[in-house]
Amino acid sequence: MSHKVVIPIGPYHPLQEEPAYFRLYVEGEKVVDIDIVIGYVHRGIEELSEHKHFDQIPFLVERICGICSTSHPFAYVNAMEDLIKIEVPERALFIRTIIAEMERLHSHLLWLGLAGHFIGYNTVWMWSWRYREPILDMFEMITGNRNHYAMMKIGGVRRDIRDEDVAILKKTLDDLVPVVDMFKGAVMDDPVIQARLKGIGVLTKQQAIDWCVVGPTARGSGVDIDLRRDDPYGAYEWVDWNVIVEKDGDIFAKTKVRILEMYESIRIIRQCLDKMSPGPIDASVKDIPPGEGIGRVEAPRGECFHYVRSDGTNQPIRHKIRAPSYMNVASNKIAAVGGSISDAAITLAAVDPCYSCTERLIVLDRDTKKKIMNGWNLIKLSQAKTEEFKRV
């Protein structure tokens, strides 16, 4: 007679950057079921947004995620421009696209390093993060920041790219190509890594569709979707590039997608730098009319969705956000089940999860299931608890 054992991963674990709880049910070495529990770092971003000026919100939402911190403000300004029905200057669209693709490069390199760390290849981790540094240096040169770039604004961007910086950007991209070549060879041709990742954490194409996964998680399972092509925004329709799709659905396929996407990001940035003409970078939006708008962006992890509704005042009356990890994390109910305990951690990490992006929280009465607290109630409760701690 089989006996199930519960093995917890989280909510605090050395291989997790943020708190989440995965309760593994195992029989011997085999994972037979998994419970996924989130909600440990809910920050009430949507509620906070509805009490800020429209021009303050990009600074707030870029802090939803520290890694892909331009995806949320990009989706937000897309939603606002959909609401207002304005044309954004062409140069601003090129700059937005350059920033977004630089972010994809640094995000994929960060994930590659962590993936190497998870399977014991710390050399991959250290080299990947070493070669991520020049990309962060490019961000600092253009925006003044290595993260949280504060570039997006309704109607354009806040800073231009100087002509004297273009040659430096191109040189950095040129230097990055042999680095990606190195990782492509080191990771994709290594028999040990293949043995560790091939056939592990498989999500078939139909399962990917059924669980509505997005980004590299979907493309690694043969689902040919990418918002940059399917619903173009920024300057993507003006440049030539390819959507990377792999069919095997395992962790190795997801790794290949991310590595090969870095080549495409380099192509996109180069073309943007070459095609970008002098001109204004801001449409100078002054008033926000009543209405509603939707903005979508292909973040490094997949589709980032923002919905904004305005009543004509200077604050939104509703701001709904859906991050890609919210769609991808649940697929571990399929991908992690059937594998071994030793494969569980890298399988959970293969979707490149961001739990701070994903958090949702509602406080209900246990018996009646009615909502008993709103955002301000929770803030007051937190403040009261802080004062209680101070008195102890």
Phi, psi and omega in degrees: 000128183286153181227121180277136176243140179263125176242119180273138166241108184099186002291347176238119188213144182302333182265009177240129180283337183225160184281128169205157186239119176247114180263106182269130172258120187235149170238110189067239178260000187262132175278121183253345177195164180209137171253137182244121183238120175241182178112010184276340184229037177295130185241000176065040184299317182298317179296317178299319182301323184285002177238019179236157176296148181306327183279346176276336190296323177305324180290328178288308189286340176288349176266005172298319181226132181281337184272306179257062190280356175261346183294317181291313175296329177297312179295322180296313181292329174299319179295318181292322179288332172292321179294314185281334183064059179241161175262129179270137178307143185300318181298322178297322179294321176296317181295318177303317182293320177300313180298316182297321181282328171299321178295322178298320179298310184290328179292315180293323177293322177298313179297319180300318178296315179295321178299318176299319179297319183297328182259010175090009178262074184291341175295318176300318180300308185293319180291321180298315181286332176298314183279355171282336184301315179300329177293317177295327175296322176297317177302315182295323180293319184280316191250343186091357183225145174277343176206164185051075196280344177054042182263328189277136171215157180297119180098359180166215177231162185272339182222147177268165171263121183288148181301323182289345179272344185297317181297323179294318179298315181296320178296319178297319178294319177300318180291336183282333183300309178296335176294313178296323175302317180298313180293323178300316179289316185293322185270314189277344179251001183279119182295329180290315179295321177299317179296330183279333188245333182288134180075007182254139177061042186288133172234110183291168180300315181293322177295321178298320178292316182297324182266003172059038180287163186224170173066209181302333177297319178285314183294332176289346178254016176087008178271112188274078179230142175193117184300330182299331177261319189281331178216072192302144175218177182055225182250016188296329181284352181259000181235161183257128179197170183239146171275127182269123181229132173239152191257345191286332176077004180264182182294326178298320179295319178295324177295316179300317180302313183292320179295313182290331177294336178294324175299318181292322178297319177298317178300315183296314182297315179302314181295321178297317180296323181284324186270346185290122180259156175300149180162181181292157180239008185209133179274359176055060178287130182251319186236147177249117181280168172296150178150189178217151182215157179235135176231134179230144180219142174273089177291167178305331180267347182137196187296127174251126189238130175231136174237130181230136175236136183238146173253012179096356176273190183265013176226146177289149173265350172203134176222109181254134184232133172230115181271157183297325181296334178300328178274326190275325186299321183297336182294348176294343173300336177259310189293323185276337183281133181101344178269181180270165178301319183293338179271349189297314185297314181289330176295315179297326182278345188294336178277002182056060189287146171232108186280330176296328176293333198263341193300138172224143182210134173218139182257118183241152169290128187299327184271312185271343182065018178271146178293129184241355180217142171253186184299317182291326175300318181293322177297314179297320178297318178296318179297319179296320179294322177298316178298323178297317178297323181297326183284339183288000000 
